[in-house]
Amino acid sequence: KRLSNEQTADARSGVLQDLLKAQVHGYCFHRDAAAERELIKRCFDYRDYFVRASSLTRIDPSLLAAVSMTESRCGQFRRSFRSALGLMQVLKPPEGAVKRAREAFGVEIVDWEHNDFHNVVVGGFTIRVYQEWAHGDIVGALLAYHNGPNAKRLKSSDSGWDSPLAEFQARVAFEPCPKSESQAECDHRRLGIIGYPLEVLSHGSALKRYARRFNDTVEMT
């Protein structure tokens, strides 16, 4: 019996979700538990920022913290070699994200370069903008966040993505390596790009496993 297009899409989506869960579990399983707990404790120093930013951006505070864990190890690294800055390693955020931050604060200038809270809020609104591009898909939003100013090239059309994880993994896997990179450098970059959403989601999973609800209490279990 042939499946309808909708049934086929639903089945494919289910397989991708199962694959995603398995990959996230794999990242969690292979990470050093003691180091992860130390990183989580460092993030609790900024818990108030993540919770307050969540109320403005409507992005879960544990996800904001997980992005910060992945990007800057919650403030351990403040400036990347590409000049990304702060807890969320913001680099040339989309204008829509900055505009929403201005409206949320009621100011003309948002100092995301020097103010930690502003940095988290702009990072959160950036995720929100990218999530809208990806039709609500958080994996697609994280892929875009990792690509920063180059995020627009991920859009398969003006309306956004279809199955962003599978589409982008395929695109990265099969596009030619630039001449400026060795094969080893190219493979390492590809692995980092594809694995970024899994890294973030696995940090979020660890945060919920080692700590009680991040937005309710700072007490470690």
Backbone as a printed PyTorch tensor [residue, N CA C, xyz], in Angstrom:
tensor([[[ 0.8460, -1.1990,  0.0000],
         [ 0.0000,  0.0000,  0.0000],
         [ 0.8800,  1.2470,  0.0000]],

        [[ 0.6010,  2.1450, -0.9270],
         [ 1.3940,  3.3540, -1.0160],
         [ 0.9490,  4.3670,  0.0380]],

        [[ 1.9480,  5.0480,  0.6080],
         [ 1.6490,  6.0630,  1.6090],
         [ 1.4230,  7.4040,  0.9210]],

        [[ 0.5600,  8.2130,  1.5120],
         [ 0.3690,  9.5640,  1.0050],
         [ 1.6170, 10.3860,  1.2890]],

        [[ 1.7110, 11.5490,  0.6430],
         [ 2.8580, 12.4280,  0.8790],
         [ 2.9570, 12.8350,  2.3430]],

        [[ 1.8090, 13.1050,  2.9700],
         [ 1.8020, 13.4910,  4.3780],
         [ 2.2700, 12.3470,  5.2620]],

        [[ 1.8130, 11.1170,  4.9670],
         [ 2.2320,  9.9610,  5.7550],
         [ 3.7210,  9.7090,  5.5890]],

        [[ 4.2030,  9.8640,  4.3640],
         [ 5.6350,  9.6880,  4.1190],
         [ 6.4420, 10.7210,  4.8850]],

        [[ 5.9870, 11.9760,  4.8590],
         [ 6.6790, 13.0440,  5.5820],
         [ 6.6630, 12.7830,  7.0770]],

        [[ 5.5140, 12.3200,  7.6010],
         [ 5.4160, 12.0250,  9.0300],
         [ 6.3620, 10.8900,  9.4130]],

        [[ 6.4240,  9.8640,  8.5740],
         [ 7.3040,  8.7310,  8.8530],
         [ 8.7640,  9.1670,  8.8400]],

        [[ 9.1050,  9.9850,  7.8400],
         [10.4840, 10.4780,  7.7470],
         [10.8270, 11.3420,  8.9530]],

        [[ 9.8780, 12.1890,  9.3590],
         [10.0980, 13.0340, 10.5210],
         [10.3170, 12.1920, 11.7710]],

        [[ 9.5350, 11.1040, 11.9090],
         [ 9.6940, 10.2290, 13.0630],
         [11.0560,  9.5790, 13.1070]],

        [[11.5300,  9.1360, 11.9430],
         [12.8600,  8.5220, 11.8660],
         [13.9350,  9.5390, 12.2360]],

        [[13.8000, 10.7670, 11.7220],
         [14.7840, 11.8100, 12.0240],
         [14.7900, 12.1490, 13.5110]],

        [[13.5910, 12.1890, 14.1290],
         [13.5240, 12.4830, 15.5580],
         [14.1910, 11.3830, 16.3690]],

        [[13.9680, 10.1170, 15.9900],
         [14.6050,  8.9950, 16.6810],
         [16.1210,  9.0550, 16.5170]],

        [[16.5600,  9.4040, 15.2980],
         [17.9890,  9.5270, 15.0420],
         [18.5860, 10.6380, 15.8860]],

        [[17.8820, 11.7610, 15.9660],
         [18.3580, 12.8900, 16.7430],
         [18.5020, 12.5120, 18.2120]],

        [[17.4960, 11.8380, 18.7650],
         [17.5560, 11.4210, 20.1710],
         [18.7380, 10.4960, 20.4180]],

        [[18.9720,  9.5740, 19.4860],
         [20.0830,  8.6380, 19.6320],
         [21.4250,  9.3650, 19.5820]],

        [[21.5360, 10.3420, 18.6820],
         [22.7750, 11.0950, 18.5720],
         [23.0260, 11.9440, 19.8110]],

        [[21.9670, 12.5910, 20.3260],
         [22.1080, 13.3870, 21.5440],
         [22.5330, 12.5010, 22.7070]],

        [[21.9220, 11.3240, 22.8230],
         [22.2850, 10.3780, 23.8880],
         [23.7530,  9.9900, 23.7580]],

        [[24.2040,  9.7820, 22.5250],
         [25.6010,  9.4190, 22.3030],
         [26.5540, 10.5070, 22.7700]],

        [[26.2110, 11.7600, 22.4970],
         [27.0430, 12.8750, 22.9460],
         [27.0990, 12.9070, 24.4730]],

        [[25.9500, 12.7150, 25.1180],
         [25.9040, 12.7160, 26.5910],
         [26.7480, 11.5760, 27.1560]],

        [[26.6280, 10.4120, 26.5560],
         [27.2820,  9.2070, 27.0730],
         [28.8010,  9.3380, 27.0410]],

        [[29.3260,  9.9990, 26.0150],
         [30.7720, 10.0740, 25.8400],
         [31.4050, 11.2930, 26.5020]],

        [[30.5990, 12.1360, 27.1480],
         [31.1530, 13.3210, 27.7850],
         [31.5770, 12.9990, 29.2190]],

        [[32.6430, 13.6450, 29.6800],
         [33.1390, 13.4580, 31.0390],
         [32.1320, 14.0420, 32.0300]],

        [[31.5770, 13.1980, 32.9010],
         [30.4950, 13.6220, 33.7880],
         [30.9530, 14.6780, 34.7860]],

        [[32.1450, 14.5070, 35.3430],
         [32.6390, 15.4680, 36.3340],
         [32.8620, 16.8410, 35.6970]],

        [[33.4360, 16.8530, 34.4990],
         [33.6660, 18.1240, 33.8040],
         [32.3420, 18.7880, 33.4540]],

        [[31.3580, 17.9700, 33.0880],
         [30.0480, 18.5320, 32.7480],
         [29.3960, 19.1810, 33.9590]],

        [[29.5230, 18.5570, 35.1190],
         [28.9520, 19.1350, 36.3340],
         [29.6250, 20.4550, 36.6780]],

        [[30.9390, 20.5330, 36.4930],
         [31.6550, 21.7820, 36.7710],
         [31.1940, 22.8880, 35.8290]],

        [[30.9850, 22.5270, 34.5730],
         [30.5060, 23.5110, 33.5990],
         [29.0990, 23.9880, 33.9660]],

        [[28.2510, 23.0650, 34.3950],
         [26.8920, 23.4330, 34.8000],
         [26.9260, 24.3760, 36.0070]],

        [[27.7940, 24.0930, 36.9670],
         [27.9170, 24.9620, 38.1360],
         [28.3510, 26.3660, 37.7280]],

        [[29.2510, 26.4750, 36.7350],
         [29.6730, 27.7830, 36.2560],
         [28.4830, 28.5240, 35.6520]],

        [[27.6170, 27.7900, 34.9360],
         [26.4630, 28.4200, 34.3100],
         [25.4570, 28.9330, 35.3350]],

        [[25.4340, 28.3090, 36.5040],
         [24.5040, 28.7740, 37.5250],
         [24.8530, 30.1770, 38.0060]],

        [[26.0890, 30.6270, 37.7760],
         [26.4500, 32.0000, 38.1250],
         [25.6510, 32.9970, 37.2940]],

        [[25.1770, 32.5580, 36.1300],
         [24.4350, 33.4310, 35.2230],
         [22.9840, 32.9920, 35.0820]],

        [[22.5340, 32.1590, 36.0130],
         [21.1780, 31.6160, 35.9240],
         [20.1280, 32.7150, 35.8070]],

        [[20.2770, 33.7840, 36.5860],
         [19.2870, 34.8620, 36.5690],
         [19.1780, 35.4870, 35.1770]],

        [[20.3130, 35.6330, 34.5010],
         [20.2870, 36.1940, 33.1420],
         [19.5030, 35.2990, 32.1910]],

        [[19.7560, 33.9880, 32.2760],
         [19.0800, 33.0620, 31.3750],
         [17.5700, 33.0360, 31.6240]],

        [[17.1780, 33.0750, 32.8900],
         [15.7530, 33.0390, 33.2310],
         [15.0680, 34.3300, 32.7960]],

        [[15.6930, 35.4740, 33.0700],
         [15.1030, 36.7630, 32.6710],
         [15.0540, 36.8940, 31.1530]],

        [[16.1030, 36.4350, 30.4800],
         [16.1200, 36.4950, 29.0140],
         [15.0520, 35.5900, 28.4250]],

        [[14.7890, 34.4820, 29.0810],
         [13.7580, 33.5600, 28.6080],
         [12.3870, 34.2210, 28.6120]],

        [[12.1090, 35.0410, 29.6330],
         [10.8070, 35.6930, 29.7190],
         [10.6120, 36.7100, 28.5960]],

        [[11.7240, 37.2200, 28.0440],
         [11.6470, 38.1830, 26.9460],
         [11.6230, 37.4960, 25.5820]],

        [[12.4340, 36.4620, 25.4390],
         [12.6220, 35.8320, 24.1240],
         [11.7320, 34.6230, 23.8790]],

        [[11.1470, 34.0680, 24.9560],
         [10.3470, 32.8420, 24.8750],
         [11.1870, 31.6480, 24.4230]],

        [[12.4780, 31.6890, 24.7490],
         [13.3620, 30.5440, 24.5490],
         [13.6420, 29.9450, 25.9240]],

        [[13.5040, 28.6310, 26.0510],
         [13.6810, 27.9720, 27.3430],
         [15.0280, 28.3460, 27.9640]],

        [[15.0510, 28.6840, 29.2720],
         [16.3160, 29.0830, 29.9000],
         [17.3840, 28.0050, 29.8450]],

        [[16.9740, 26.7380, 29.9140],
         [17.9710, 25.6590, 29.8420],
         [18.6030, 25.5900, 28.4620]],

        [[17.8520, 25.9620, 27.4070],
         [18.4150, 25.9800, 26.0610],
         [19.3760, 27.1610, 25.9110]],

        [[19.0140, 28.3250, 26.4540],
         [19.9260, 29.4630, 26.4410],
         [21.2330, 29.1110, 27.1460]],

        [[21.1060, 28.4590, 28.2960],
         [22.3040, 28.0560, 29.0340],
         [23.1180, 27.0350, 28.2450]],

        [[22.4430, 26.1120, 27.5770],
         [23.1400, 25.0820, 26.8010],
         [23.9110, 25.6990, 25.6430]],

        [[23.3350, 26.7210, 24.9960],
         [24.0540, 27.4210, 23.9270],
         [25.2900, 28.1080, 24.5010]],

        [[25.1370, 28.7460, 25.6650],
         [26.2710, 29.4060, 26.3050],
         [27.3410, 28.3900, 26.7100]],

        [[26.9180, 27.2300, 27.1840],
         [27.8680, 26.1720, 27.5350],
         [28.6870, 25.7550, 26.3180]],

        [[28.0240, 25.6710, 25.1790],
         [28.6830, 25.2390, 23.9510],
         [29.5550, 26.3380, 23.3620]],

        [[29.0560, 27.5640, 23.3980],
         [29.7390, 28.6700, 22.7360],
         [30.9260, 29.2110, 23.5230]],

        [[30.7340, 29.4660, 24.8200],
         [31.7700, 30.1570, 25.6000],
         [32.1290, 29.4400, 26.8940]],

        [[31.5900, 28.2390, 27.0790],
         [31.7240, 27.5270, 28.3640],
         [31.2470, 28.4380, 29.4900]],

        [[30.1120, 29.0850, 29.2320],
         [29.4630, 29.9980, 30.1860],
         [30.4200, 31.0870, 30.6710]],

        [[31.0270, 31.7530, 29.7090],
         [31.8410, 32.9130, 30.0270],
         [33.3140, 32.6500, 30.1950]],

        [[33.7510, 31.3920, 30.1000],
         [35.1750, 31.1010, 30.2430],
         [35.9650, 31.7210, 29.0800]],

        [[35.3430, 31.7010, 27.8990],
         [35.9540, 32.3180, 26.7200],
         [35.0500, 33.4630, 26.2770]],

        [[35.5700, 34.6840, 26.2630],
         [34.7370, 35.8570, 26.0160],
         [34.8060, 36.3720, 24.5840]],

        [[35.8690, 36.0240, 23.8700],
         [36.0260, 36.5190, 22.4980],
         [36.6550, 35.4250, 21.6500]],

        [[36.0090, 35.0840, 20.5420],
         [36.5340, 34.0370, 19.6680],
         [37.5160, 34.6360, 18.6660]],

        [[38.2170, 33.7720, 17.9560],
         [39.1650, 34.2640, 16.9560],
         [38.4450, 34.9420, 15.7930]],

        [[37.1310, 34.7200, 15.6870],
         [36.3310, 35.4100, 14.6780],
         [35.6310, 36.6450, 15.2450]],

        [[35.9830, 37.0000, 16.4880],
         [35.4490, 38.1890, 17.1620],
         [34.0110, 38.0310, 17.6340]],

        [[33.5150, 36.7950, 17.7590],
         [32.2300, 36.5770, 18.4260],
         [32.4160, 36.8850, 19.9040]],

        [[31.3790, 37.4670, 20.5360],
         [31.5620, 38.0300, 21.8660],
         [30.5820, 37.4990, 22.8940]],

        [[31.0510, 37.4450, 24.1540],
         [30.1870, 37.2540, 25.3040],
         [29.7500, 35.8380, 25.5910]],

        [[28.8110, 35.7310, 26.5280],
         [28.3000, 34.4310, 26.9630],
         [27.7370, 33.6170, 25.8120]],

        [[27.0750, 34.2950, 24.8800],
         [26.4290, 33.6110, 23.7580],
         [27.2460, 33.6980, 22.4750]],

        [[28.4480, 34.2900, 22.5590],
         [29.3280, 34.4340, 21.3870],
         [28.5610, 35.0190, 20.1940]],

        [[27.9540, 36.1660, 20.4290],
         [27.1660, 36.8440, 19.3970],
         [28.0980, 37.4600, 18.3640]],

        [[27.7710, 37.2660, 17.0940],
         [28.5610, 37.8290, 15.9970],
         [27.6070, 38.2860, 14.8860]],

        [[27.5190, 39.5830, 14.6740],
         [26.6610, 40.1430, 13.6330],
         [25.2630, 39.5280, 13.6550]],

        [[24.5110, 39.7470, 14.7340],
         [23.1660, 39.1590, 14.8340],
         [22.2380, 39.7320, 13.7690]],

        [[21.2150, 38.9850, 13.3690],
         [20.2640, 39.5180, 12.3810],
         [19.5740, 40.7600, 12.9320]],

        [[19.2710, 41.6920, 12.0420],
         [18.6640, 42.9510, 12.4670],
         [17.3660, 42.7200, 13.2250]],

        [[16.6200, 41.6930, 12.8320],
         [15.3670, 41.4020, 13.5280],
         [15.5850, 41.0920, 14.9950]],

        [[16.7020, 40.4260, 15.3310],
         [17.0010, 40.0930, 16.7220],
         [17.3550, 41.3430, 17.5090]],

        [[18.1630, 42.2060, 16.9270],
         [18.5570, 43.4410, 17.6100],
         [17.3450, 44.3540, 17.7970]],

        [[16.4930, 44.4360, 16.7810],
         [15.2880, 45.2660, 16.8700],
         [14.3990, 44.7950, 18.0080]],

        [[14.2030, 43.4810, 18.1280],
         [13.3570, 42.9630, 19.2100],
         [13.9770, 43.2440, 20.5720]],

        [[15.3020, 43.1820, 20.6540],
         [15.9650, 43.4870, 21.9200],
         [15.7720, 44.9590, 22.2770]],

        [[15.8910, 45.8320, 21.2910],
         [15.6550, 47.2650, 21.5520],
         [14.2460, 47.4870, 22.0860]],

        [[13.2840, 46.8500, 21.4420],
         [11.8860, 47.0160, 21.8680],
         [11.6750, 46.4460, 23.2690]],

        [[12.3140, 45.3140, 23.5680],
         [12.1500, 44.6900, 24.8830],
         [12.7140, 45.5610, 25.9950]],

        [[13.8570, 46.2170, 25.7170],
         [14.4980, 47.0680, 26.7210],
         [13.9850, 48.5070, 26.6780]],

        [[13.3290, 48.8840, 25.5700],
         [12.8690, 50.2550, 25.4220],
         [14.0020, 51.2390, 25.2430]],

        [[15.0670, 50.8050, 24.5430],
         [16.2360, 51.6640, 24.3180],
         [16.5900, 51.6440, 22.8350]],

        [[17.4270, 52.5960, 22.4280],
         [17.8660, 52.6640, 21.0390],
         [19.1160, 51.8290, 20.7980]],

        [[19.9510, 51.7010, 21.8300],
         [21.2200, 50.9730, 21.6920],
         [21.2490, 49.8160, 22.6790]],

        [[21.4710, 48.6130, 22.1750],
         [21.6190, 47.4210, 23.0150],
         [23.1000, 47.0590, 23.0440]],

        [[23.6890, 47.0580, 24.2380],
         [25.1360, 46.8600, 24.3710],
         [25.4610, 45.3790, 24.5500]],

        [[25.2200, 44.5820, 23.5070],
         [25.4850, 43.1460, 23.6190],
         [26.9720, 42.8140, 23.5990]],

        [[27.8190, 43.7880, 23.2620],
         [29.2580, 43.5360, 23.2260],
         [29.8760, 43.5380, 24.6220]],

        [[29.2990, 44.3090, 25.5470],
         [29.9190, 44.4690, 26.8720],
         [29.0000, 44.0700, 28.0270]],

        [[27.7000, 44.0640, 27.8120],
         [26.7430, 43.7760, 28.8730],
         [26.2830, 42.3150, 28.7540]],

        [[26.5680, 41.5170, 29.7940],
         [26.2700, 40.0820, 29.7360],
         [24.7820, 39.8050, 29.5250]],

        [[23.9290, 40.5290, 30.2320],
         [22.4890, 40.2890, 30.0970],
         [22.0110, 40.6530, 28.6990]],

        [[22.4500, 41.7750, 28.1830],
         [22.0830, 42.1630, 26.8190],
         [22.5750, 41.1180, 25.8240]],

        [[23.7580, 40.5760, 26.0770],
         [24.3180, 39.5560, 25.1930],
         [23.4320, 38.3090, 25.1520]],

        [[22.9550, 37.8820, 26.3180],
         [22.0930, 36.7040, 26.3840],
         [20.7560, 36.9800, 25.6900]],

        [[20.2220, 38.1710, 25.8880],
         [18.9360, 38.5130, 25.2660],
         [19.0640, 38.5590, 23.7420]],

        [[20.1020, 39.1960, 23.2310],
         [20.2940, 39.2530, 21.7790],
         [20.5390, 37.8530, 21.2280]],

        [[21.3090, 37.0370, 21.9510],
         [21.4980, 35.6550, 21.5370],
         [20.1890, 34.8920, 21.5000]],

        [[19.3350, 35.1180, 22.5020],
         [18.0330, 34.4520, 22.5460],
         [17.1190, 34.8760, 21.4130]],

        [[17.0900, 36.1690, 21.1310],
         [16.2620, 36.6530, 20.0130],
         [16.8150, 36.1650, 18.6690]],

        [[18.1340, 35.9910, 18.5820],
         [18.7290, 35.4430, 17.3620],
         [18.2400, 34.0130, 17.1360]],

        [[18.2240, 33.2180, 18.1960],
         [17.6890, 31.8570, 18.0900],
         [16.2300, 31.8980, 17.6700]],

        [[15.4630, 32.8260, 18.2460],
         [14.0380, 32.9350, 17.9140],
         [13.8400, 33.2810, 16.4350]],

        [[14.6180, 34.2250, 15.9120],
         [14.5140, 34.5940, 14.4990],
         [14.8200, 33.3810, 13.6190]],

        [[15.8940, 32.6720, 13.9410],
         [16.2740, 31.5080, 13.1360],
         [15.2500, 30.3790, 13.2630]],

        [[14.6480, 30.2550, 14.4450],
         [13.6260, 29.2220, 14.6270],
         [12.4070, 29.5180, 13.7520]],

        [[12.0830, 30.7880, 13.5940],
         [10.9820, 31.1670, 12.7010],
         [11.3320, 30.8290, 11.2530]],

        [[12.5840, 31.0490, 10.8580],
         [13.0270, 30.6540,  9.5290],
         [12.8230, 29.1560,  9.3190]],

        [[13.0730, 28.3980, 10.3820],
         [13.0400, 26.9350, 10.2940],
         [11.6710, 26.3580, 10.6360]],

        [[10.6360, 27.1900, 10.5540],
         [ 9.2610, 26.7370, 10.8290],
         [ 9.1260, 26.1080, 12.2160]],

        [[ 9.8170, 26.6690, 13.2030],
         [ 9.7100, 26.1890, 14.5740],
         [10.6930, 25.1030, 14.9510]],

        [[11.4890, 24.6300, 14.0020],
         [12.4180, 23.5280, 14.2630],
         [13.6560, 24.0470, 14.9810]],

        [[13.8900, 23.5900, 16.2040],
         [15.0080, 24.1130, 16.9890],
         [16.3430, 23.6320, 16.4430]],

        [[16.3950, 22.4500, 15.8320],
         [17.6450, 21.9800, 15.2300],
         [18.0600, 22.9170, 14.1040]],

        [[17.0970, 23.2940, 13.2610],
         [17.3920, 24.2390, 12.2030],
         [17.8630, 25.5730, 12.7510]],

        [[17.2400, 26.0250, 13.8510],
         [17.6350, 27.2920, 14.4670],
         [19.0740, 27.2240, 14.9730]],

        [[19.4510, 26.1000, 15.5680],
         [20.8050, 25.9510, 16.0920],
         [21.8310, 25.8410, 14.9740]],

        [[21.4790, 25.1770, 13.8830],
         [22.3720, 25.1330, 12.7240],
         [22.6450, 26.5510, 12.2230]],

        [[21.5980, 27.3620, 12.1680],
         [21.7460, 28.7450, 11.7120],
         [22.5800, 29.5540, 12.7040]],

        [[22.3360, 29.3590, 13.9940],
         [23.0750, 30.1030, 15.0150],
         [24.5660, 29.8210, 14.8900]],

        [[24.9030, 28.5760, 14.6690],
         [26.3100, 28.1950, 14.5490],
         [26.9610, 28.8400, 13.3300]],

        [[26.1700, 29.0780, 12.2820],
         [26.7050, 29.6740, 11.0590],
         [26.7080, 31.1970, 11.0950]],

        [[26.0280, 31.7710, 12.0820],
         [26.0810, 33.2060, 12.2930],
         [25.7250, 34.0110, 11.0590]],

        [[26.6260, 34.9410, 10.6370],
         [26.3200, 35.8110,  9.4940],
         [26.0550, 35.0460,  8.1910]],

        [[26.5070, 33.7920,  8.1070],
         [26.2920, 32.9890,  6.9020],
         [25.0120, 32.1560,  6.9680]],

        [[24.1810, 32.4140,  7.9720],
         [23.0080, 31.5550,  8.1900],
         [22.0440, 31.5700,  7.0160]],

        [[21.9620, 32.6900,  6.3090],
         [20.9820, 32.7760,  5.2180],
         [21.2310, 31.7480,  4.1330]],

        [[22.4740, 31.3010,  3.9920],
         [22.7520, 30.3290,  2.9280],
         [22.1390, 28.9610,  3.2220]],

        [[21.6990, 28.7640,  4.4710],
         [21.0800, 27.4890,  4.8240],
         [19.6320, 27.4090,  4.3680]],

        [[19.0330, 28.5600,  4.0850],
         [17.6150, 28.5580,  3.7280],
         [17.4410, 27.9720,  2.3330]],

        [[16.6180, 26.9420,  2.2370],
         [16.3800, 26.3190,  0.9440],
         [15.4510, 27.1660,  0.0790]],

        [[14.7200, 28.0750,  0.7160],
         [13.8390, 28.9950, -0.0010],
         [13.5350, 30.1550,  0.9270]],

        [[12.8420, 31.1520,  0.4130],
         [12.4860, 32.3000,  1.2490],
         [11.5800, 31.9100,  2.4030]],

        [[10.9020, 30.7870,  2.2620],
         [ 9.9780, 30.3560,  3.3130],
         [10.6670, 29.5270,  4.3870]],

        [[11.9520, 29.2030,  4.2120],
         [12.6750, 28.4620,  5.2460],
         [13.1220, 27.0910,  4.7930]],

        [[13.2150, 26.1660,  5.7480],
         [13.7360, 24.8320,  5.4820],
         [12.6270, 23.7780,  5.4710]],

        [[12.9420, 22.6450,  4.8680],
         [12.2080, 21.4090,  5.0670],
         [13.2180, 20.3950,  5.5840]],

        [[12.8960, 19.7240,  6.6840],
         [13.8090, 18.7390,  7.2870],
         [15.2300, 19.2970,  7.3760]],

        [[15.4480, 20.3740,  8.1520],
         [16.7300, 21.0690,  8.1310],
         [17.9160, 20.2060,  8.5300]],

        [[17.7550, 19.3100,  9.5060],
         [18.8890, 18.5040,  9.9320],
         [19.3840, 17.6160,  8.8000]],

        [[18.4600, 16.8690,  8.1840],
         [18.8550, 15.9580,  7.1110],
         [19.3840, 16.7340,  5.9070]],

        [[18.6870, 17.8280,  5.5640],
         [19.0920, 18.6110,  4.3950],
         [20.4710, 19.2090,  4.5880]],

        [[20.6990, 19.7960,  5.7650],
         [21.9710, 20.4680,  5.9700],
         [23.1120, 19.4620,  6.1200]],

        [[22.8600, 18.3570,  6.8050],
         [23.8970, 17.3380,  6.9160],
         [24.3220, 16.8510,  5.5370]],

        [[23.3440, 16.6440,  4.6660],
         [23.6610, 16.1890,  3.3160],
         [24.4460, 17.2590,  2.5530]],

        [[24.0330, 18.5190,  2.7130],
         [24.6960, 19.6050,  1.9940],
         [26.1500, 19.7410,  2.4360]],

        [[26.3810, 19.6880,  3.7490],
         [27.7430, 19.8120,  4.2640],
         [28.5930, 18.6110,  3.8610]],

        [[27.9800, 17.4280,  3.8810],
         [28.7340, 16.2110,  3.5930],
         [29.2030, 16.1350,  2.1450]],

        [[28.4380, 16.6990,  1.2210],
         [28.7410, 16.5020, -0.1910],
         [29.2640, 17.7410, -0.9170]],

        [[29.2530, 18.8970, -0.2690],
         [29.7930, 20.0670, -0.9500],
         [31.3180, 19.9530, -1.0160]],

        [[31.9470, 20.4320, -2.0900],
         [33.4030, 20.3100, -2.2370],
         [34.1350, 21.0840, -1.1470]],

        [[35.2920, 20.5900, -0.7320],
         [36.1240, 21.3070,  0.2230],
         [36.7890, 22.4880, -0.4840]],

        [[36.8840, 23.6360,  0.1670],
         [37.5870, 24.7590, -0.4600],
         [39.0690, 24.4470, -0.6330]],

        [[39.6890, 25.0360, -1.6350],
         [41.0980, 24.7680, -1.9220],
         [42.0110, 25.2180, -0.7910]],

        [[41.5380, 26.1550,  0.0220],
         [42.3620, 26.6770,  1.1110],
         [42.4810, 25.7030,  2.2870]],

        [[41.6670, 24.6310,  2.2770],
         [41.6670, 23.6700,  3.3760],
         [42.2370, 22.3250,  2.9320]],

        [[42.9520, 21.6800,  3.8510],
         [43.3360, 20.2940,  3.6140],
         [42.1140, 19.4090,  3.8270]],

        [[42.1970, 18.1570,  3.3980],
         [41.0660, 17.2540,  3.5920],
         [40.7700, 17.0670,  5.0730]],

        [[41.8260, 16.9600,  5.8840],
         [41.6430, 16.7740,  7.3310],
         [40.9600, 17.9900,  7.9500]],

        [[41.3780, 19.1960,  7.5580],
         [40.7620, 20.4200,  8.0750],
         [39.3010, 20.5060,  7.6450]],

        [[39.0390, 20.1250,  6.4090],
         [37.6750, 20.1630,  5.8850],
         [36.7840, 19.1830,  6.6430]],

        [[37.2840, 17.9620,  6.8630],
         [36.5030, 16.9530,  7.5850],
         [36.2140, 17.3980,  9.0140]],

        [[37.2090, 18.0170,  9.6590],
         [37.0270, 18.4860, 11.0340],
         [35.9630, 19.5810, 11.0840]],

        [[36.0070, 20.5140, 10.1250],
         [35.0240, 21.5930, 10.0800],
         [33.6210, 21.0410,  9.8460]],

        [[33.5030, 20.0940,  8.9150],
         [32.1990, 19.4920,  8.6360],
         [31.6310, 18.8250,  9.8780]],

        [[32.4780, 18.0740, 10.5880],
         [32.0050, 17.3870, 11.7940],
         [31.5200, 18.3790, 12.8310]],

        [[32.2470, 19.4920, 12.9740],
         [31.8460, 20.5080, 13.9430],
         [30.5210, 21.1520, 13.5920]],

        [[30.3110, 21.4380, 12.3030],
         [29.0630, 22.0690, 11.8740],
         [27.8890, 21.1340, 12.0870]],

        [[28.0280, 19.8910, 11.6460],
         [26.9320, 18.9350, 11.7530],
         [26.6250, 18.6240, 13.2150]],

        [[27.6710, 18.5550, 14.0320],
         [27.4760, 18.1460, 15.4140],
         [27.0290, 19.2400, 16.3540]],

        [[27.0570, 20.5030, 15.9260],
         [26.7650, 21.6110, 16.8330],
         [25.4030, 21.5010, 17.5200]],

        [[24.2980, 21.2790, 16.7820],
         [23.0030, 21.1640, 17.4760],
         [22.9800, 20.0190, 18.4750]],

        [[23.6750, 18.9230, 18.1450],
         [23.7150, 17.7840, 19.0590],
         [24.4920, 18.1240, 20.3210]],

        [[25.5550, 18.9110, 20.1540],
         [26.3340, 19.3540, 21.3100],
         [25.4730, 20.2040, 22.2390]],

        [[24.7390, 21.1620, 21.6590],
         [23.8820, 22.0310, 22.4700],
         [22.7970, 21.2210, 23.1760]],

        [[22.1000, 20.3830, 22.4320],
         [20.9950, 19.6180, 23.0140],
         [21.4810, 18.6380, 24.0720]],

        [[22.6830, 18.0970, 23.9040],
         [23.2020, 17.1830, 24.9130],
         [23.5830, 17.9330, 26.1880]],

        [[24.0880, 19.1700, 26.0500],
         [24.3380, 19.9960, 27.2390],
         [23.0180, 20.2870, 27.9530]],

        [[21.9770, 20.5990, 27.1840],
         [20.6700, 20.8390, 27.7830],
         [20.1500, 19.6180, 28.5090]],

        [[20.3730, 18.4420, 27.9170],
         [19.9590, 17.1890, 28.5500],
         [20.7150, 16.9650, 29.8550]],

        [[22.0250, 17.2390, 29.8310],
         [22.8330, 17.0800, 31.0510],
         [22.4050, 18.0700, 32.1170]],

        [[22.0800, 19.2860, 31.7030],
         [21.6370, 20.3070, 32.6560],
         [20.3940, 19.8330, 33.4030]],

        [[19.4540, 19.2460, 32.6680],
         [18.2240, 18.7660, 33.3010],
         [18.4720, 17.5110, 34.1240]],

        [[19.5090, 16.7460, 33.7660],
         [19.7920, 15.5220, 34.5040],
         [20.5020, 15.8100, 35.8270]],

        [[21.4500, 16.7630, 35.8060],
         [22.2510, 17.0280, 36.9870],
         [21.6440, 18.0750, 37.9140]],

        [[20.7550, 18.8920, 37.4000],
         [20.1660, 19.9560, 38.1990],
         [18.6560, 19.8390, 38.1750]],

        [[18.0180, 20.2810, 39.2440],
         [16.5690, 20.3850, 39.2070],
         [16.1970, 21.4510, 38.1970]],

        [[14.9180, 21.6140, 37.9310],
         [14.4950, 22.5130, 36.8480],
         [15.2560, 23.8290, 36.9160]],

        [[15.9690, 24.1070, 35.8260],
         [16.9050, 25.2350, 35.8000],
         [16.2060, 26.5520, 36.0970]],

        [[14.9570, 26.6970, 35.6710],
         [14.2740, 27.9540, 35.8730],
         [13.5330, 28.0180, 37.2190]],

        [[13.6430, 26.9620, 38.0290],
         [12.9530, 26.9490, 39.3230],
         [13.9180, 27.0990, 40.5010]],

        [[15.1060, 26.4950, 40.4320],
         [15.9950, 26.4500, 41.5840],
         [17.4250, 26.3150, 41.1530]],

        [[18.3430, 26.7410, 42.0140],
         [19.7650, 26.6100, 41.7150],
         [20.3740, 25.4450, 42.4860]],

        [[19.5680, 24.6820, 43.1790],
         [20.1010, 23.5870, 43.9920],
         [20.4800, 22.4040, 43.1020]],

        [[21.7130, 21.9500, 43.2590],
         [22.1790, 20.7960, 42.4890],
         [21.6640, 19.5180, 43.1420]],

        [[21.3120, 18.5110, 42.3010],
         [20.8680, 17.2320, 42.8500],
         [22.0580, 16.3400, 43.1100]]])
